[in-house]
Structures are given as structure tokens and as C-alpha cells.
Amino acid sequence: MTGERTAGQGRRDLAVLGRRGIEVRQAVVDAIDPETRRVALADGETIAADAIVVALGAELAPERVPGLERTGGLFYYTLSGAERLRDQPAVVGRGRVAVVVADVPFKCPAAPYEAAMPIDHALRRRRVRDRVDVAVYAAEPGPMGVAGPEVSRGVVALLDPRGIDYHPGVKLAAVGDSGHEIRFAGGAKAHCDVLAVVAPTPGAAGGA
Ligand SMILES: Cc1cc2nc3c(=O)[nH]c(=O)nc-3n(C[C@H](O)[C@H](O)[C@H](O)COP(=O)(O)OP(=O)(O)OC[C@H]3O[C@@H](n4cnc5c(N)ncnc54)[C@H](O)[C@@H]3O)c2cc1C
């Protein structure tokens, strides 16, 4: 996201699991029958098991916020979104970066704050931080609520000395046509030059 590491440096080979005696099979699952504990694959094969653990993920749904997809919000929860965000703060040089959690629940409660702080760090390293504002707008009432109030206060205490504005309890309602105006439920608005968004995630369970 800030260019300090490449995508390749974050990848791991699934063959590692094979060496531990775990068989890895990549295929599309068409159906799961919990009664017979059978999994039907799209290639026609059926897998039987004594226990089935299902982890099909939670998809981002940016289309739920009017203007978000069209106006170029950067969905840094995806690899392509993180790579697009990578060069943005430098491009801004002067302006405002908004890290926005559009709605709750969302995947990984730490990730918005883990985005804002490296962005702050990258801007300082490039010696442009005094010309770029960084703000977090989050639909949740406070950071990392699943970890309890002490951790939540601790995260806020990390943002403050870095000059990162924090606006909790605001749900993203729309992005204006220019892509620079973010609108929240209840009528509040904010300006941004770079919009880094955790898009609505309807299937998320609320924790990591
Ligand atoms: C930026 C970010 C940072 C995070 N950091 C942390 C962290 O530090 N610690 C932590 O614990 N968690 C973290 N998380 C959360 C963690 O990544 C997710 O909770 C975890 O990946 C969810 O695993 P999953 O297998 O349920 O879903 P996914 O990782 O989304 O994987 C689901 C897979 O199922 C596949 N699939 C879907 N439908 C089918 C089908 N019909 N047939 C076959 N395959 C299918 C999908 O293609 C996908 O590959 C982070 C998440 C993000 C986005």
C-alpha cells in the first residue's frame, strides 16, 4: 500500500501445506450437503468428509454506496486497490487523504488504522506530511471494539500524536460526482483528494 514491499513478498506458496501432509485442492464448490457431508465440485467430482469447515469469505459490495465505484474510491482491501493507493499520497503532495470505513460490520477491525498510520509514515518519509491531511472516518463507534474499550482508547491515542483526524460513528452515504466530496448519513460532508475505502461488506461477521 505504501510501496515498502511488493505483493510477491506477501505471498506464500500453498505447497508449504503439502509438505505438512495437508492436501490442497483448488476447485469451484457447487453445493455442500451437510446431511451426507459431501461437497460437490464444479468439475463433477464429489468429496466426502467426516467434518466440513466452510470459509467462503465476505465479498466487498462498493455498489451499495452511490458514486463510490464510479468516482474512483480506492478499495485497499484488495490487492489491486492497495497497489493503486500505493502511489497516491505522493501524487497528492498537497491535500487530504481520507481513510473511510463505509459501514459495519467489516473485515479486520484493525485494518483501517493499520492503513492510516503507514500512510502517515510514508508521507513523513517523503517530507510532504505538513502539506497533506490524513483523516479516518469510520462507521463504528470506536476503533477495534471487539478488543474492548482499553484497546479502543489505545488506538485513538496512537492517531492523535500523528495528527490523524478521527471521526467515528459516521456511515458513508454517497460520494459526489467529482470523487472529492464524501457524504455521510445524517448530512455531514467532507472533502478529500484521495479516498481509501473499506467498502460495505454484507457478509462480514463483525470481527477478524
Ligand atoms: C486488509 C486486511 C487485513 C486483515 N488483517 C488481518 C489480520 O491481521 N489478522 C486476522 O486474523 N485477519 C485479518 N484480516 C481478515 C482475514 O483476512 C479474513 O478474516 C480471512 O481472510 C477470512 O477467511 P475466509 O477463508 O473466510 O475468506 P477469504 O480469505 O475471503 O477466502 C475465501 C475464499 O473462498 C473462495 N470461494 C468463494 N466461493 C467459492 C466457491 N463456491 N467455490 C470455491 N471457492 C470459493 C474465494 O474465492 C476465496 O478465495 C484482514 C483482512 C483484510 C482485508
The ligand as a Gaussian input file, in Angstrom:
#p B3LYP/6-31G(d) Opt

LIG

0 1
 C       -6.632000      -5.589000       4.769000
 C       -6.983000      -6.765000       5.633000
 C       -6.183000      -7.057000       6.712000
 C       -6.506000      -8.135000       7.525000
 N       -5.676000      -8.401000       8.582000
 C       -5.978000      -9.431000       9.390000
 C       -5.136000      -9.765000      10.495000
 O       -4.131000      -9.101000      10.729000
 N       -5.481000     -10.818000      11.267000
 C       -6.606000     -11.573000      11.020000
 O       -6.869000     -12.531000      11.742000
 N       -7.412000     -11.287000       9.972000
 C       -7.124000     -10.245000       9.161000
 N       -7.940000      -9.962000       8.113000
 C       -9.158000     -10.759000       7.939000
 C       -8.860000     -12.052000       7.217000
 O       -8.149000     -11.799000       6.025000
 C      -10.186000     -12.697000       6.881000
 O      -10.956000     -12.817000       8.058000
 C       -9.964000     -14.084000       6.318000
 O       -9.259000     -13.980000       5.117000
 C      -11.281000     -14.725000       6.034000
 O      -11.009000     -16.016000       5.542000
 P      -12.034000     -16.767000       4.647000
 O      -11.383000     -18.047000       4.220000
 O      -13.356000     -16.830000       5.363000
 O      -12.285000     -15.819000       3.414000
 P      -11.302000     -15.389000       2.223000
 O       -9.895000     -15.172000       2.676000
 O      -12.032000     -14.271000       1.552000
 O      -11.271000     -16.665000       1.284000
 C      -12.471000     -17.236000       0.745000
 C      -12.086000     -17.986000      -0.480000
 O      -13.182000     -18.801000      -0.872000
 C      -13.277000     -18.722000      -2.273000
 N      -14.636000     -19.111000      -2.665000
 C      -15.796000     -18.443000      -2.503000
 N      -16.825000     -19.139000      -3.009000
 C      -16.305000     -20.303000      -3.501000
 C      -16.848000     -21.454000      -4.160000
 N      -18.160000     -21.588000      -4.430000
 N      -16.014000     -22.453000      -4.530000
 C      -14.678000     -22.368000      -4.253000
 N      -14.097000     -21.321000      -3.638000
 C      -14.904000     -20.293000      -3.273000
 C      -12.922000     -17.272000      -2.604000
 O      -12.538000     -17.145000      -3.943000
 C      -11.754000     -17.046000      -1.643000
 O      -10.516000     -17.443000      -2.200000
 C       -7.635000      -8.919000       7.246000
 C       -8.440000      -8.628000       6.144000
 C       -8.121000      -7.567000       5.346000
 C       -8.985000      -7.284000       4.145000

